[in-house]
Amino acid sequence: MKYSFSTFIRILKTSLNGSVQDYTNGKVSRGIVLLAIPMILEMLMESVFAMVDIIFVSKLGADSVTAVGLTESVMTLVYAVGVGLSMATSAVVSRRIGEKNSRQAGLTAAQSVLLGLIVSIPIMFVGLFFSKDILLLMGASPSVLSAGHTYTSIVLSSNGIIILLFVINSAFRSAGDAVVAMRVLLIANAINIVLDPLLIFGLGPIPAMGITGAAVATTIGRGVAVLYQLKLLFFNNKRFETVISDFIPNFKLLLQLLKISAGGVFQYIISTFSWIILVRIISKFGSVAVAGYTIGIRVVLFLMLPAWGLSNAAGTLTGQNLGAGKPERAERTIFIISGLTAIYMFICASVLFFGSEHIMQLFVNETDVIAHGSNALEIISVGLVFFGLGGVSMQALNGAGDTFTPTLINFIVFWIIEIPLAYFLAIELDMRDKGVYWTIVMMDVLIAVLAFILFRRGKWKLRKV
Protein backbone atom coordinates (compact mmCIF):
# COMPACT_ATOMS: atom_id res chain seq x y z
CA MET A 1 0.00 0.00 0.00
CA LYS A 2 2.09 2.89 -1.31
CA TYR A 3 0.85 6.46 -1.09
CA SER A 4 2.51 9.81 -1.64
CA PHE A 5 2.03 12.39 1.11
CA SER A 6 -0.42 14.40 -1.00
CA THR A 7 -2.43 11.26 -1.77
CA PHE A 8 -2.57 10.41 1.92
CA ILE A 9 -3.80 13.92 2.78
CA ARG A 10 -6.49 13.64 0.12
CA ILE A 11 -7.63 10.27 1.48
CA LEU A 12 -7.55 11.67 5.03
CA LYS A 13 -9.86 14.54 4.03
CA THR A 14 -12.20 12.13 2.25
CA SER A 15 -12.24 9.88 5.31
CA LEU A 16 -13.12 12.69 7.72
CA ASN A 17 -15.70 14.23 5.37
CA GLY A 18 -17.84 11.11 5.65
CA SER A 19 -18.65 10.87 1.95
CA VAL A 20 -20.53 7.79 0.73
CA GLN A 21 -18.15 5.04 -0.41
CA ASP A 22 -18.64 1.56 -1.84
CA TYR A 23 -16.23 -0.59 0.16
CA THR A 24 -17.02 -3.72 -1.86
CA ASN A 25 -15.37 -2.32 -4.99
CA GLY A 26 -12.20 -0.46 -5.82
CA LYS A 27 -8.82 -0.63 -4.14
CA VAL A 28 -8.93 -2.63 -0.91
CA SER A 29 -6.17 -0.66 0.82
CA ARG A 30 -7.95 2.65 0.14
CA GLY A 31 -11.14 1.36 1.73
CA ILE A 32 -9.23 0.22 4.81
CA VAL A 33 -7.66 3.64 5.29
CA LEU A 34 -10.96 5.47 4.75
CA LEU A 35 -12.69 3.39 7.41
CA ALA A 36 -9.85 2.94 9.88
CA ILE A 37 -8.96 6.62 10.41
CA PRO A 38 -12.32 7.73 11.89
CA MET A 39 -12.60 4.44 13.79
CA ILE A 40 -9.22 5.05 15.44
CA LEU A 41 -10.30 8.58 16.36
CA GLU A 42 -13.55 7.17 17.75
CA MET A 43 -11.54 4.88 20.03
CA LEU A 44 -9.54 7.88 21.24
CA MET A 45 -12.77 9.77 22.01
CA GLU A 46 -14.05 6.81 24.06
CA SER A 47 -10.81 6.77 26.04
CA VAL A 48 -11.01 10.51 26.77
CA PHE A 49 -14.55 10.12 28.15
CA ALA A 50 -13.50 7.87 31.05
CA MET A 51 -10.32 9.84 31.70
CA VAL A 52 -12.08 13.22 32.06
CA ASP A 53 -14.52 11.92 34.69
CA ILE A 54 -11.85 10.42 36.91
CA ILE A 55 -9.65 13.55 36.68
CA PHE A 56 -12.37 15.77 38.14
CA VAL A 57 -13.82 13.22 40.58
CA SER A 58 -10.37 12.53 42.03
CA LYS A 59 -10.41 16.06 43.46
CA LEU A 60 -13.40 15.09 45.65
CA GLY A 61 -11.47 12.50 47.66
CA ALA A 62 -10.97 8.76 47.95
CA ASP A 63 -14.62 7.94 48.77
CA SER A 64 -15.86 9.51 45.54
CA VAL A 65 -13.19 7.79 43.46
CA THR A 66 -14.04 4.48 45.11
CA ALA A 67 -17.75 4.97 44.36
CA VAL A 68 -16.93 5.59 40.70
CA GLY A 69 -14.67 2.54 40.61
CA LEU A 70 -17.28 0.26 42.18
CA THR A 71 -19.98 1.58 39.86
CA GLU A 72 -17.77 1.05 36.81
CA SER A 73 -17.25 -2.55 37.91
CA VAL A 74 -21.02 -3.07 37.84
CA MET A 75 -21.31 -1.16 34.57
CA THR A 76 -19.14 -3.75 32.84
CA LEU A 77 -22.34 -5.80 32.59
CA VAL A 78 -24.05 -2.91 30.78
CA TYR A 79 -21.04 -2.52 28.51
CA ALA A 80 -21.24 -6.26 27.80
CA VAL A 81 -24.84 -5.86 26.64
CA GLY A 82 -23.89 -2.83 24.54
CA VAL A 83 -20.94 -4.61 22.95
CA GLY A 84 -23.01 -7.72 22.23
CA LEU A 85 -25.83 -5.77 20.59
CA SER A 86 -23.25 -3.75 18.65
CA MET A 87 -21.70 -6.92 17.24
CA ALA A 88 -25.12 -8.19 16.15
CA THR A 89 -26.03 -4.83 14.62
CA SER A 90 -22.72 -4.62 12.79
CA ALA A 91 -22.92 -8.16 11.41
CA VAL A 92 -26.43 -7.75 10.00
CA VAL A 93 -26.27 -4.11 8.85
CA SER A 94 -22.91 -4.57 7.09
CA ARG A 95 -24.26 -7.65 5.31
CA ARG A 96 -27.35 -5.76 4.08
CA ILE A 97 -25.20 -2.82 2.95
CA GLY A 98 -22.99 -5.22 1.01
CA GLU A 99 -26.14 -6.60 -0.64
CA LYS A 100 -27.08 -2.99 -1.58
CA ASN A 101 -30.29 -3.44 0.46
CA SER A 102 -30.41 -0.10 2.23
CA ARG A 103 -34.04 -0.59 3.24
CA GLN A 104 -33.34 -3.77 5.23
CA ALA A 105 -30.22 -2.16 6.70
CA GLY A 106 -32.40 0.68 7.99
CA LEU A 107 -34.92 -1.75 9.44
CA THR A 108 -32.12 -3.62 11.21
CA ALA A 109 -30.76 -0.39 12.70
CA ALA A 110 -34.21 0.56 14.04
CA GLN A 111 -34.85 -2.92 15.46
CA SER A 112 -31.46 -2.82 17.16
CA VAL A 113 -32.45 0.46 18.81
CA LEU A 114 -35.73 -1.10 19.92
CA LEU A 115 -33.93 -4.14 21.32
CA GLY A 116 -31.46 -1.91 23.16
CA LEU A 117 -34.34 -0.02 24.82
CA ILE A 118 -36.08 -3.25 25.81
CA VAL A 119 -33.05 -4.80 27.50
CA SER A 120 -32.21 -1.52 29.28
CA ILE A 121 -35.56 -1.35 31.14
CA PRO A 122 -34.85 -3.94 33.87
CA ILE A 123 -31.39 -2.45 34.46
CA MET A 124 -33.01 0.97 34.79
CA PHE A 125 -35.29 -0.27 37.59
CA VAL A 126 -32.34 -1.87 39.36
CA GLY A 127 -30.52 1.46 39.26
CA LEU A 128 -33.52 3.43 40.50
CA PHE A 129 -34.37 1.22 43.49
CA PHE A 130 -31.31 -0.84 44.41
CA SER A 131 -28.26 1.42 44.02
CA LYS A 132 -27.44 1.28 47.76
CA ASP A 133 -27.78 -2.50 47.82
CA ILE A 134 -25.46 -2.79 44.82
CA LEU A 135 -22.74 -0.69 46.45
CA LEU A 136 -23.06 -2.66 49.69
CA LEU A 137 -22.77 -5.89 47.72
CA MET A 138 -19.58 -4.53 46.14
CA GLY A 139 -18.14 -3.90 49.59
CA ALA A 140 -18.69 -0.13 49.91
CA SER A 141 -18.04 1.43 53.30
CA PRO A 142 -20.71 3.68 54.90
CA SER A 143 -18.84 6.80 53.77
CA VAL A 144 -18.57 5.53 50.17
CA LEU A 145 -22.26 4.58 50.25
CA SER A 146 -23.22 8.05 51.43
CA ALA A 147 -21.05 9.77 48.85
CA GLY A 148 -21.84 7.64 45.84
CA HIS A 149 -25.25 5.94 45.88
CA THR A 150 -26.91 8.76 43.91
CA TYR A 151 -24.11 8.59 41.33
CA THR A 152 -24.65 4.84 40.98
CA SER A 153 -28.41 5.29 40.67
CA ILE A 154 -28.14 7.90 37.90
CA VAL A 155 -25.54 5.99 35.90
CA LEU A 156 -27.37 2.64 36.07
CA SER A 157 -30.85 4.05 35.48
CA SER A 158 -29.60 5.88 32.36
CA ASN A 159 -28.00 2.71 30.98
CA GLY A 160 -30.32 2.83 27.96
CA ILE A 161 -28.48 5.91 26.72
CA ILE A 162 -25.15 4.07 26.93
CA ILE A 163 -26.51 1.01 25.13
CA LEU A 164 -28.03 3.15 22.35
CA LEU A 165 -24.74 5.00 21.97
CA PHE A 166 -23.02 1.65 21.36
CA VAL A 167 -25.73 0.26 19.07
CA ILE A 168 -26.40 3.27 16.83
CA ASN A 169 -22.70 4.03 16.41
CA SER A 170 -22.26 0.40 15.39
CA ALA A 171 -25.02 0.78 12.78
CA PHE A 172 -23.37 3.81 11.21
CA ARG A 173 -19.90 2.25 11.42
CA SER A 174 -21.00 -1.00 9.79
CA ALA A 175 -22.76 0.97 7.06
CA GLY A 176 -19.40 2.58 6.26
CA ASP A 177 -20.05 5.91 7.98
CA ALA A 178 -17.45 5.74 10.74
CA VAL A 179 -17.21 9.55 10.75
CA VAL A 180 -20.65 9.86 12.33
CA ALA A 181 -19.61 7.52 15.16
CA MET A 182 -16.51 9.67 15.73
CA ARG A 183 -18.50 12.93 15.69
CA VAL A 184 -21.07 11.54 18.12
CA LEU A 185 -18.40 10.80 20.72
CA LEU A 186 -16.76 14.16 20.04
CA ILE A 187 -20.06 15.89 20.90
CA ALA A 188 -20.52 13.76 24.03
CA ASN A 189 -16.96 14.47 25.16
CA ALA A 190 -17.22 18.21 24.56
CA ILE A 191 -20.40 18.49 26.64
CA ASN A 192 -18.97 16.29 29.38
CA ILE A 193 -15.74 18.29 29.59
CA VAL A 194 -17.70 21.55 30.00
CA LEU A 195 -20.37 20.26 32.39
CA ASP A 196 -18.17 18.11 34.63
CA PRO A 197 -16.39 20.94 36.51
CA LEU A 198 -19.52 23.15 36.46
CA LEU A 199 -21.80 20.56 38.03
CA ILE A 200 -19.24 18.93 40.32
CA PHE A 201 -17.78 22.10 41.85
CA GLY A 202 -20.50 24.67 41.01
CA LEU A 203 -20.15 28.13 39.55
CA GLY A 204 -22.21 31.21 40.36
CA PRO A 205 -25.89 30.21 40.51
CA ILE A 206 -25.01 26.60 39.62
CA PRO A 207 -24.79 24.63 42.89
CA ALA A 208 -21.94 22.22 43.59
CA MET A 209 -23.36 18.71 43.18
CA GLY A 210 -20.20 16.77 43.96
CA ILE A 211 -19.96 13.27 42.51
CA THR A 212 -23.64 13.44 41.53
CA GLY A 213 -22.70 16.24 39.15
CA ALA A 214 -20.32 13.90 37.35
CA ALA A 215 -23.16 11.45 36.73
CA VAL A 216 -25.48 14.20 35.51
CA ALA A 217 -22.80 15.68 33.21
CA THR A 218 -21.99 12.30 31.70
CA THR A 219 -25.66 11.45 31.20
CA ILE A 220 -26.43 14.80 29.55
CA GLY A 221 -23.39 14.50 27.26
CA ARG A 222 -24.29 11.00 26.17
CA GLY A 223 -27.99 11.86 25.97
CA VAL A 224 -27.42 14.76 23.57
CA ALA A 225 -25.15 12.51 21.50
CA VAL A 226 -27.90 9.87 21.25
CA LEU A 227 -30.45 12.51 20.15
CA TYR A 228 -27.98 13.55 17.45
CA GLN A 229 -27.61 9.90 16.42
CA LEU A 230 -31.39 9.47 16.14
CA LYS A 231 -31.71 12.65 14.09
CA LEU A 232 -29.13 11.39 11.62
CA LEU A 233 -30.63 7.91 11.61
CA PHE A 234 -34.11 9.05 10.62
CA PHE A 235 -33.74 12.43 8.94
CA ASN A 236 -30.28 12.83 7.43
CA ASN A 237 -29.10 9.37 6.49
CA LYS A 238 -27.05 8.85 3.33
CA ARG A 239 -26.47 5.11 3.69
CA PHE A 240 -29.67 3.36 4.69
CA GLU A 241 -33.39 4.06 4.70
CA THR A 242 -35.06 4.20 8.10
CA VAL A 243 -38.67 5.20 8.90
CA ILE A 244 -40.55 5.51 12.19
CA SER A 245 -42.65 2.41 11.44
CA ASP A 246 -39.42 0.37 11.62
CA PHE A 247 -39.84 0.53 15.41
CA ILE A 248 -42.78 -1.88 15.20
CA PRO A 249 -41.35 -5.14 16.58
CA ASN A 250 -40.15 -7.55 13.91
CA PHE A 251 -39.84 -10.66 16.05
CA LYS A 252 -37.90 -12.70 13.50
CA LEU A 253 -35.26 -9.99 13.16
CA LEU A 254 -35.20 -9.33 16.92
CA LEU A 255 -34.59 -13.02 17.57
CA GLN A 256 -31.77 -13.05 15.01
CA LEU A 257 -30.14 -10.03 16.65
CA LEU A 258 -30.51 -11.61 20.10
CA LYS A 259 -28.92 -14.84 18.93
CA ILE A 260 -25.89 -13.09 17.45
CA SER A 261 -25.54 -10.64 20.34
CA ALA A 262 -25.49 -13.44 22.95
CA GLY A 263 -22.04 -14.47 21.73
CA GLY A 264 -20.81 -10.88 21.89
CA VAL A 265 -22.08 -10.43 25.45
CA PHE A 266 -20.34 -13.58 26.66
CA GLN A 267 -17.13 -12.67 24.82
CA TYR A 268 -16.94 -9.43 26.78
CA ILE A 269 -17.91 -11.00 30.11
CA ILE A 270 -15.41 -13.85 29.74
CA SER A 271 -12.49 -11.55 28.94
CA THR A 272 -13.44 -8.99 31.61
CA PHE A 273 -13.81 -11.64 34.32
CA SER A 274 -10.42 -13.14 33.45
CA TRP A 275 -8.72 -9.74 33.81
CA ILE A 276 -10.36 -9.30 37.23
CA ILE A 277 -8.99 -12.67 38.37
CA LEU A 278 -5.51 -11.80 37.11
CA VAL A 279 -5.56 -8.57 39.13
CA ARG A 280 -6.67 -10.60 42.15
CA ILE A 281 -3.64 -12.89 41.71
CA ILE A 282 -1.29 -9.90 41.33
CA SER A 283 -2.75 -8.33 44.49
CA LYS A 284 -1.15 -11.17 46.51
CA PHE A 285 2.22 -9.49 45.89
CA GLY A 286 1.29 -6.14 47.38
CA SER A 287 -0.11 -2.78 46.39
CA VAL A 288 3.06 -1.77 44.53
CA ALA A 289 2.63 -4.74 42.18
CA VAL A 290 -1.01 -3.80 41.53
CA ALA A 291 -0.11 -0.14 41.03
CA GLY A 292 2.66 -1.03 38.58
CA TYR A 293 0.37 -3.36 36.66
CA THR A 294 -2.48 -0.82 36.62
CA ILE A 295 -0.33 1.95 35.16
CA GLY A 296 1.40 -0.40 32.73
CA ILE A 297 -1.78 -1.96 31.39
CA ARG A 298 -3.38 1.47 30.87
CA VAL A 299 -0.40 2.50 28.76
CA VAL A 300 -0.75 -0.71 26.74
CA LEU A 301 -4.51 -0.23 26.28
CA PHE A 302 -4.00 3.36 25.13
CA LEU A 303 -1.47 2.24 22.51
CA MET A 304 -3.92 -0.46 21.43
CA LEU A 305 -6.56 2.07 20.32
CA PRO A 306 -5.38 2.29 16.68
CA ALA A 307 -5.24 -1.51 16.49
CA TRP A 308 -8.82 -1.70 17.75
CA GLY A 309 -9.80 0.83 15.11
CA LEU A 310 -8.27 -1.43 12.46
CA SER A 311 -10.06 -4.44 13.98
CA ASN A 312 -13.40 -2.63 13.78
CA ALA A 313 -12.69 -1.85 10.14
CA ALA A 314 -11.99 -5.56 9.63
CA GLY A 315 -15.42 -6.47 10.99
CA THR A 316 -17.26 -3.94 8.84
CA LEU A 317 -15.42 -4.81 5.63
CA THR A 318 -15.88 -8.54 6.22
CA GLY A 319 -19.64 -8.16 6.56
CA GLN A 320 -20.03 -5.83 3.60
CA ASN A 321 -17.96 -7.97 1.25
CA LEU A 322 -19.79 -11.13 2.28
CA GLY A 323 -23.07 -9.33 1.61
CA ALA A 324 -21.76 -8.40 -1.84
CA GLY A 325 -20.92 -12.06 -2.50
CA LYS A 326 -17.16 -11.40 -2.44
CA PRO A 327 -15.70 -13.66 0.28
CA GLU A 328 -12.24 -13.70 -1.33
CA ARG A 329 -12.10 -9.91 -1.25
CA ALA A 330 -13.11 -10.08 2.42
CA GLU A 331 -10.27 -12.50 3.13
CA ARG A 332 -7.75 -10.35 1.25
CA THR A 333 -8.90 -7.35 3.25
CA ILE A 334 -8.25 -9.15 6.53
CA PHE A 335 -4.75 -10.13 5.44
CA ILE A 336 -3.91 -6.51 4.61
CA ILE A 337 -5.33 -5.26 7.91
CA SER A 338 -3.38 -7.97 9.73
CA GLY A 339 -0.18 -6.77 8.09
CA LEU A 340 -0.82 -3.15 9.05
CA THR A 341 -1.69 -4.20 12.60
CA ALA A 342 1.46 -6.30 12.92
CA ILE A 343 3.66 -3.40 11.82
CA TYR A 344 2.00 -0.96 14.21
CA MET A 345 2.09 -3.38 17.14
CA PHE A 346 5.77 -4.19 16.51
CA ILE A 347 6.60 -0.47 16.76
CA CYS A 348 4.58 -0.19 19.99
CA ALA A 349 6.22 -3.31 21.41
CA SER A 350 9.68 -1.94 20.68
CA VAL A 351 8.88 1.35 22.41
CA LEU A 352 7.47 -0.41 25.48
CA PHE A 353 10.29 -2.95 25.71
CA PHE A 354 13.19 -0.51 25.42
CA GLY A 355 11.53 2.49 27.09
CA SER A 356 9.57 0.80 29.89
CA GLU A 357 11.32 2.52 32.79
CA HIS A 358 11.15 5.98 31.22
CA ILE A 359 7.45 5.48 30.42
CA MET A 360 6.67 4.51 34.02
CA GLN A 361 8.57 7.54 35.33
CA LEU A 362 6.11 9.76 33.47
CA PHE A 363 3.34 8.55 35.79
CA VAL A 364 4.92 7.75 39.15
CA ASN A 365 8.03 8.44 41.23
CA GLU A 366 8.01 5.41 43.53
CA THR A 367 10.92 3.11 42.73
CA ASP A 368 9.09 -0.14 43.54
CA VAL A 369 6.06 0.78 41.44
CA ILE A 370 8.32 1.74 38.53
CA ALA A 371 10.11 -1.62 38.79
CA HIS A 372 6.89 -3.65 38.75
CA GLY A 373 5.38 -1.53 35.97
CA SER A 374 8.55 -1.83 33.88
CA ASN A 375 8.42 -5.61 34.20
CA ALA A 376 4.81 -5.56 33.08
CA LEU A 377 5.53 -3.42 30.02
CA GLU A 378 8.63 -5.37 28.97
CA ILE A 379 7.04 -8.80 29.26
CA ILE A 380 3.60 -7.94 27.84
CA SER A 381 5.26 -6.19 24.89
CA VAL A 382 6.63 -9.57 23.76
CA GLY A 383 3.13 -10.72 22.84
CA LEU A 384 1.70 -7.46 21.49
CA VAL A 385 2.00 -8.39 17.80
CA PHE A 386 0.07 -11.60 18.46
CA PHE A 387 -2.49 -9.69 20.54
CA GLY A 388 -3.16 -7.39 17.59
CA LEU A 389 -3.34 -10.19 15.04
CA GLY A 390 -5.68 -12.23 17.20
CA GLY A 391 -7.96 -9.22 17.59
CA VAL A 392 -8.23 -8.75 13.82
CA SER A 393 -9.12 -12.41 13.16
CA MET A 394 -11.64 -12.48 16.01
CA GLN A 395 -13.32 -9.28 14.85
CA ALA A 396 -13.46 -10.59 11.28
CA LEU A 397 -15.34 -13.65 12.53
CA ASN A 398 -17.69 -11.40 14.51
CA GLY A 399 -18.23 -9.25 11.44
CA ALA A 400 -19.25 -12.36 9.51
CA GLY A 401 -21.91 -13.00 12.15
CA ASP A 402 -20.03 -15.87 13.79
CA THR A 403 -19.86 -14.67 17.40
CA PHE A 404 -19.89 -18.25 18.73
CA THR A 405 -16.36 -19.16 17.57
CA PRO A 406 -14.63 -16.15 19.22
CA THR A 407 -16.68 -16.80 22.38
CA LEU A 408 -15.54 -20.43 22.46
CA ILE A 409 -11.92 -19.37 21.92
CA ASN A 410 -12.17 -16.85 24.77
CA PHE A 411 -13.74 -19.41 27.09
CA ILE A 412 -11.08 -22.05 26.45
CA VAL A 413 -8.12 -19.68 26.51
CA PHE A 414 -9.12 -17.33 29.34
CA TRP A 415 -11.05 -19.56 31.74
CA ILE A 416 -9.75 -23.07 31.08
CA ILE A 417 -6.07 -22.25 30.48
CA GLU A 418 -5.10 -18.70 31.47
CA ILE A 419 -6.44 -18.44 35.03
CA PRO A 420 -5.03 -21.81 36.26
CA LEU A 421 -1.72 -21.22 34.45
CA ALA A 422 -1.32 -17.71 35.87
CA TYR A 423 -1.91 -19.04 39.39
CA PHE A 424 0.51 -21.92 38.84
CA LEU A 425 3.33 -19.73 37.51
CA ALA A 426 2.82 -16.88 39.96
CA ILE A 427 2.15 -18.85 43.15
CA GLU A 428 3.35 -22.43 42.76
CA LEU A 429 6.52 -21.61 40.76
CA ASP A 430 7.00 -18.36 42.72
CA MET A 431 7.37 -16.22 39.59
CA ARG A 432 5.11 -13.70 41.34
CA ASP A 433 3.57 -11.02 39.11
CA LYS A 434 6.00 -11.90 36.30
CA GLY A 435 4.24 -15.25 36.09
CA VAL A 436 0.97 -13.46 35.33
CA TYR A 437 2.59 -11.33 32.64
CA TRP A 438 4.17 -14.34 30.92
CA THR A 439 0.80 -16.07 31.01
CA ILE A 440 -0.74 -13.08 29.23
CA VAL A 441 1.93 -13.34 26.52
CA MET A 442 1.35 -17.06 26.01
CA MET A 443 -2.41 -16.55 25.78
CA ASP A 444 -1.94 -13.76 23.22
CA VAL A 445 0.00 -16.21 21.05
CA LEU A 446 -2.55 -19.00 21.56
CA ILE A 447 -5.54 -16.80 20.66
CA ALA A 448 -3.78 -15.52 17.54
CA VAL A 449 -2.98 -19.06 16.38
CA LEU A 450 -6.45 -20.49 17.10
CA ALA A 451 -8.28 -17.54 15.55
CA PHE A 452 -6.07 -17.63 12.45
CA ILE A 453 -6.54 -21.38 11.97
CA LEU A 454 -10.33 -21.12 12.28
CA PHE A 455 -10.38 -18.06 10.04
CA ARG A 456 -8.36 -19.87 7.38
CA ARG A 457 -10.76 -22.82 7.47
CA GLY A 458 -13.21 -20.41 5.86
CA LYS A 459 -16.52 -21.59 7.31
CA TRP A 460 -17.35 -17.94 8.06
CA LYS A 461 -17.60 -17.36 4.28
CA LEU A 462 -20.65 -19.62 4.14
CA ARG A 463 -22.44 -18.14 7.16
CA LYS A 464 -25.90 -16.71 6.44
CA VAL A 465 -27.02 -13.60 8.31
Protein Blocks (a to p, Z undefined) as FASTA:
>chain_A
ZZdfklmmmmmmmmmnopacdfkgcjfklmmmmmmmmmmmmmmmmmmmmmmmmmmmmmno
jklmmmmmmmmmmmmmmmmmmmmmmmmmmmmmmmmmmnopaklmmmmmmmmmmmmmmmmm
mmmmmmmmmmmmmmmmnopafklmmmmmmmmmmmmmmmmmmmmmmmmmmmmmmnopamlm
mmmmmmmmmmmmmmmmmmmnopajbccebjmlmmmmmmmmmmmmmmmmmmmmmmmcfkbc
cdfklmpccfklmmmmmmmmmmmmmmmmmmmmmmmmmmmmmmmnojklmmmmmmmmmmmm
mmmmmmmmmmmmmmmmmmmmmmnopaklmmmmmmmmmmmmmmmmmmmmmmmmmmmmmmmm
mmocbfklmmmmmmmmmmmmmmmmmmmmmmmmmmmmmmnopaklmmmmmmmmmmmmmmmm
mmmmmmmnonmjmlmmmmmmmmmmmmmmmmmmmmmnommmmpcZZ
